[in-house]
Amino acid sequence: MRVAAIDLGTVSSRLLTAEVDGGSIVRSAKRTEITDLGQGVDATGLLSDEAIDRVIGACASFVDEISAFEPDAVCCTLTSAARDAGNGRVLLSGLEGLGLRPQVIPGEVEARLTFYGVAHDFAGERIAVADSGGGSTEFAQGSFVPGEPLEVDGVVSLNIGCRRITDRFLAGRPPTGEQIDRAAAWAFERLSSYWRERPGRPERLVAVGGTVTTLVAMVYELAVYDPAFVHLHELTADEVDRCIERMRGRTAAQIAELRGIQPKRAPVMLGGALIIRELMRAGGYDSLTVSENSLLVGMAHTICEVLGGERPAIGWTPALS
């Protein structure tokens, strides 16, 4: 089957086109555009006209790519920023005008889709998966064995993400040490609540999202981003700390000059790194595994289940076009 999935997040808009055979993705291509849909949403509760235009422009390009790919089905989901915004209908109407069927999905569905996408690389192993995005962080724990029911628990979505923490605490140019400390304390308090309520954490923590993949690129100073190198790479707490220290005292423009960072991600990169550090500290993890797979891969598998007449493993059915 040939499928296409669009994920419109708080910071980035992403497209996956994939060929799936026998339950496995045999060929795929992914494209990411930093569109910053959530800029200002935490303060105003509204999507800005400029952010909507950026996302619509990216999706118009995605639709052209999808048309050339000729998939059997297309799915388009929106997450935290669209959940928070009071004028999300304006964006949805624009996406419908492109021929898409956009769905604003709950955080719990987002967490399940992400877990499903990640767990295919860890068949039979109980893992914890964290997806730290722009407006929220999703958690899920469980295991996946092909041919058996998906086991997922501890599914939670917390309103803590790199755009949200930046807008609330890191307004300084550059942020002061006091602002950074307040942001870290806020993140730790909220992330600790997740682990306190779920004793017996899995040995492996897998993290997805633009922040952790960029942290790997920073550690190795990748001049050109290499997803094959980043995928399944181990990232230690000490390495995250060193990345934070490199960004401390720098403006967003100066952070953008550091090797391994996409310039458009620079304004929220310090906030994202603080969340990852506090996530590991709260859970008692000295290292985590970084995955390039995420919601998009989970969506590709879910689309194929629907097309094949199966009941979706994550218990949620996407709207397809």
N, C-alpha and C positions, 0 to 999 in steps of 0.2 A: 504494500500500500504506500501511496505517496501522500504525505500530510504536511500541513503548514500550521504553525502556531505563532501568534503574536502575544507578547506580554508587555503591558504598558504600566510600568512602575513609577515610583515617585521621582527617581533620578533618571532612569534609562528606559528606552523603548527597544524591545528586542524581537527579532524574527528568527524562527527555526524552520527550515525546510528539511524534511527527512524521508528516507525510504526505509520502510520497516518490513522485515521478512521473518516469519517464524517467531515473532515476539521480540526480535532484536533489531536495533537500528543499524543498518548496514552501510548507509551513506547519509551524511547530513552536512548542512552549512548553517552557520549562525552569523547574524549581523546585529550589532548593537549601536544605537545612537543615544548620546547623552542629551536628553530633552528637558530634564529638570521640571517635570510636571508639577511637583510639589512645592515649588518655590513660593513662599509666602502663605501656603495653605494653613500651616499650624497657627499662624497669627490671625488670619482673616477668615478662615473657613471657606474660602473660595478659590477656584482655579483662575489664574490671570488669563487675560486674552492672549498675551504673548506666549504663555506656556501651552495653551490649547493650540495655537497656530503651529508651534514647534512640533507637537505630537501629530497633528493632522498632516503636516508636511512630511514627517518621517514615515507615517503610515501610507501616504500616497505612493512613496517610493517602494515601500514593502509590497503594496498591492501589485505594482508593476512586476516586481520580482516573482511574486506568487503566480501571476498570470503566465509568466514564461515557464514556471516550474510545472504547471498544470496538475495540481494535487487533486486527490479524491475528496478531500475535505479541508476546511480552514476553521480555526478557532481563534477568537480574540478575547483576552481577559484583561481586566484592570484591577489594581490592588489598592494599597493604602491611601494614596492621595485622592483617588476617585471615591473611596469609601468615606473620606472625611469631608469632601467638598459639597457645599450646598447647591452648586450650579453644575454638577456633573452631567446633567442632561444635555447641556450645550455641547460638551465633548462627544457624548454618545451619539447625538444627532449628526455631528460632523463625520464620525466614523461610519455610521449607517449610510451616509451619502457616498462613501467609498465602496459600498457593497459589503461591508463587514457586519457581523452580528455580535456586537460587543457585550460582554457580561462583566459586571462588577462583582467579584467573588468575595465571599467572607474570608477572614483571616484563617479560619480553620481549614477551609478548602485549599487555600494557598499552601498551608503547611503540609497537607496530605499530598498534594501534587508534587511539591518539592521533595518530600521524603521518597515518594514513588520513583521520581527521576534519579535520585541519588542512590537508592538502595540496590539498584540493579548491579552496581559495582561491588557490592558487599553481600552477595547472596548467602543466606544462612547465618549471618553475623548480626547480633543485636547492636544497634548503633543509635546515637543521638544525632539529629540533624538540626542545624540552626541556619536560617536564612536571614541575614541581616541586610535589610534594604534601606530605602530612603526614609520611609515613614514608620515602618514597623519591623519587628523581628519575629519570625515564626519558628516554633519548636515542634519537633515530633520525635518520638522514640519508637523502636520496634525492629522488626526483621522482615525480610522478603525471601521467599523460596519459590522459584518458578513452579507453577502448577499447583501451588497451595494458596489458601486465603492469605491476604496481606494482614500482618499483625502490626497495628499502630496504636500507640497510646501516648499520653502526655502531650496531646495536640493543643497548642496555645499560640495566640497571636498577641504580642505586646506592642503598644504604641511607643516604640523607641527605635529610631533609625537615624542615619547620618544627616539627612536634611533636617529632621525635627530637632536633634540635639544641637546642630549648628545654629539654627534660627533662635533657639531658646537661650543658649549659653555662650556661644563662641562668636559674638558679634564684633569683638575687637579686631583691629587691623594692625598687627596680629593680635590674637586672643592673649589676655594676660594669664599669668600662672594661676591666679585666683579663679578666673573663668574656667580654665582647664580643669582645675581641681573640683570645682562645683559640678561641671559636666560629668566627670568621672564618678563622683559620689552619687549623682542622680542615676546614672546608668547602673552602677553596682547594686544600689538599693532595689531597683526594679528587676534586674536579672537574677538577683539572689532569691527572690520570692519563688521563681520557677523551680530552682534546684531544691530549696527547702521543702517544697511540697511533694517532691518525688525522690525519695531515698532509693539507693541502689542504682545509681546512674550507670549507663553503659561505659565500657572501657574506652570506646572510640567516640570522639566528637568529630563530626564532619560539618564543615561550614561552606556555604555557597554565597555568591553575591559579588558585586563589583569591588567591595572593600577588601575582602580576603584575597581575591585574585590579584588585585593591585598591590597588596602588601607583599606577595611573593615576587611580583615584578620589581618592587622596590628593593627587596633584600638582595636580589641577584642583578639589580641594575640593568634590566632588560631594555635595550634600545628599541627592539621590536618585540611586541607582545607575542608570546608563543603558547597557545592554549594547551598543546600537547605536553609541554614542559610543566606548566602550572597544574594540570589535572592530576589529582591524587598526590600532590606534593605535601610534605609535612611542614607546618609552620609552628615554630616554638614561641612560647610566651616572651622569651628574651628577645627574639627577633622582632616581635610586635613592639616591645618597649623601645628597641633601638630605632625603629621607624618613627615612633611618636617623638622621640628626642630629636630626630632629624627635622621634623616639621615644627617643633616647638619654637616660638619666637619668629616664625616666618609668616609673611602675608600669603594669601591665596596665590598671588602672582609668583611669589618666590617658591612656593610649594610646587607649582606647575613646572618649574624648571628642573625639579629633581628627576633623575632618570627612573623610568618605570611608571610614571604617573601620566595619565591622560590629562591634558590641560583643563578640559571641561569638568573633570571630576575633582580637581584640586580644591575648590571651595568647601567641599564636604568631606575631604579625605581625613583630616585630623579627627573630626567628630566620629567618623566611621571606625578609625583605628582605636579610639578610646572605647567604643562599644565592644569591639572584638577583645581587647585586653580585659575589660571588666567581665565579659561573658566567660572567658577562660578562668579568670580568678574566682568568680562566683561559683563555677562548677567544679573547681579544683583540678583543672586540666593544665598540664605543663606544655602540651602541644595539641594541635588539631590537624585533621586532614582536609585539604582544600579540594573541592570538586568543581569542575566546569559544568557538570550536569546539574539541573535544577528544575524549576517549575516547567520549563519548556519541554524537557525530556519526559517528565511525567505526563504532560499534556499530550505529547505525541503518542505515547502508549495508550492513554485513555481514549483518544480519538480512534485509534485502531480497534480497541475493544468495542466501541459503539458501532463502528462500521461493520464489525464482524458479528454483530448481534449478541455480544456478551454483556453481562452486567459489569459496569466499571468497578475495578478493584478498590478504588478509593471511595466508592459510595456516592459519587456525584457525576451527573451527566452534563457535558458541555453542549452549548448551542452551536451547531455547525452550519457553515455556508459552503 
